[in-house]
Amino acid sequence: MTEADATYGGLVIAIDGPAGSGKSTAARRVAAALRLRYLDTGAMYRALTWWMIDHGVDIADPGAVLARLDQPRIVVRADPDAPLVMLDGKDVSGPIRSREVSNRVSQVAAIPRVREVLVAMQQRIIADALAAGEGIVAEGRDIGTVVAPSAEVKVYLTASERARAQRRSADLTADPAATVATTEREQARRDRRDAPQMAMADDAVHIDTTLLDLDEVVRRILALAAQQAVPHG
C-alpha cells in the first residue's frame, strides 16, 4: 500500500533521537509526503532558551528561569513545508539554531517544570491536529515515551558520533568555529545532559542512519506508517 492508496488522518508518528541523527529533516519529509502536520519540539526548548539568553536570565539558575517562565509567548506553525517558530510575535526560526543556544538548551530543558509546561503545549498541538481530523509527525527527545506514548508509529534514529558531528557542523557553515572536532566535543556534552530524556520507547523501531541517505530513512519511516494507515474505500 502506497501513500496514495491510504489515508493517514489521525495518525501520530513519533520520531526521537539525538542531535545530528537526521530526525528533523526526515520528520519534515515524512510529514510532507503524508500531508500531516509537523512538530519540532526541540525548537520550542530552543526558543525558550534563546529568550532567556536575550533577556539576560542566568540559565544556570533554575530559579531564575522559572521566575520568567510565564513571560515568553511561543507559537509554532505546524506546516512541514514552512515550519515557523514565533517568540513574542517575532520569527526566531534562525536565531534559535545558533551554537550558543545548542550548547545551553539542555540546561533549560532539564528543569522539570520547564518540561512540564512545554510537554503540555506539545500535547495540545497534537490533540488539535487529531481533533481536526489530521495526523502529525512529532520529533524530539522524549516523544515516544512522554509526549505521545500512544503514537501509532514510533521511530528512534541514531548515528555514530562522528557522522552526527559532521552533519551538525555542515549546518553551521556560517560559524567558522563550528569544526567537526569542536562540534563533536560540544555534542558529547549535550548528550550527557540530555541523557534523562533520551530513553527509547520499548515499542519504537530503531534506525541507525550512519550509512543511510535521507531518502532511505524516509522510505523506512513511510513503510512503518503504511502499516498503520487506513486503506481508501
Beta strands, then each sheet from edge to edge (+ up, - down):
strand 1: 6-7
strand 2: 12-16
strand 3: 37-40
strand 4: 74-77
strand 5: 84-87
strand 6: 90-91
strand 7: 136-140
strand 8: 153-158
strand 9: 205-208
strand 10: 230-231
sheet 1: 1+ 10-
sheet 2: 3+ 7+ 2+ 8+ 9+
sheet 3: 4+ 5- 6+
end
